[in-house]
Amino acid sequence: MIARFHNPVDTRFGWGSLHQLADITEHQTVALVTFPEARGLGLVDRIQDLLGDRLVYVIEDVQPNPDVAQLRDTYERFWQEAGECHAVIAVGGGSAIDTAKALIVGTESGRFDELLALLATGKPFVPARSKALIAAPTTAGTGSEVTPWATIWDSASHKKYSLHLECTWPKVAIIDPQLMLTVPGGVTVSTGLDALSHALESVWNVNANPVSDTFAISAIADILECLPLLRRDLANSELRSRMALAALKAGLAFSNTKTALAHSISYEMTLRYGLPHGIACSFTLPLVLGMAWGHDAARDRTLQRIFGNDLHKAQNQLREFLHSLGVKTEFADYGVTAEQAEQMIDFAMQGARGKNFIGAKAA
């Protein structure tokens, strides 16, 4: 097999790397997309100090799991009031970066429903206009800064839209672990488990290759060791840096493979049961590991480099790791019956992400 790996994102990693924003955006006007607490944490002022009068527009009311109900007004105001800016910088977690990805895809009319109609076709399209995106994550987990995908939710209709175009690859990713120092324990765990899910999902994946495996294996080892330590010592700059790098490696891994079954299951768990994304896609990892084992000799060898040769012990290791972080690992723990769980797994197998799973063809 000839392995192919491609990631076009200009990636800057390191403590204090946010300072490079001024040089990256030289001679450009910039809009900022961030989360409500960012101003209180001093992040908006820091961006303002770095950019000066090049910062022409600020959106600071991003909510978790960007929903069409809120995005519609934000999108249309952005294109009316900041349509001439050159670039958008997203500073925040996956929701801020996903929101920014939706905003930069401009429609002919400037109306959000035109974008939704294009997404509903499920076919790629070339937008009428677009903006350059710079992504500076404040959490170690989503990988959105080095991938083109964004999820847009329609909770009222129990639907989701997947956005991924050539223009939704960030032009630059700034991974500055200093931005992650103030992330509370619960979010640290949830986003760290999202990164673990990305890495594992890229391994039990029909699109896996030796290059993506290299990133994934390293990320998994780091997260299994580092995340419990960080949970107990949230102000530790070394641990924050290690988790930031692990999440970046996980992002690079699944930027080429996409995710698989655990993520496909997670969408229903978020839409119908309100689980935060990191928990929704990680609580099934021991189960999915068992479903992946034995389908492909090469994938088994990769999994065994991480967990050893005993499946039962491997599942227990993952289960105990999740339990140590306060994450329950059974569907019943979330109010899902055995029959509902079986139906959910069957449905997830049919989704685009479910079909990436190495066990999907045998199902």
Secondary structure, DSSP 8 states (H G I E B T S, - for coil): ---------EEEESTTGGGGHHHHTTT--EEEEE-GGGTTTTHHHHHHHHHGGGEEEEE----SS-BHHHHHHHHHHHHHHSTT-SEEEEEESHHHHHHHHHHHEE-SS--HHHHHHHHHTTS----SEE-EEEEEESSSS--GGGS--EEEEEGGGTEEEEE--GGGS-SEEEE-GGGGTT--HHHHHHHHHHHHHHHHHHHSBTT--HHHHHHHHHHHHHHHHHHHHHHH-TT-HHHHHHHHHHHHHHHHHHHHH---HHHHHHHHHHHHH---HHHHTTTTHHHHHHHHTTS-HHHHHHHHHHH-S-HHHHHHHHHHHHHHTT---SGGGGT--HHHHHHHHHHHHHSTTGGGBTTTTT-
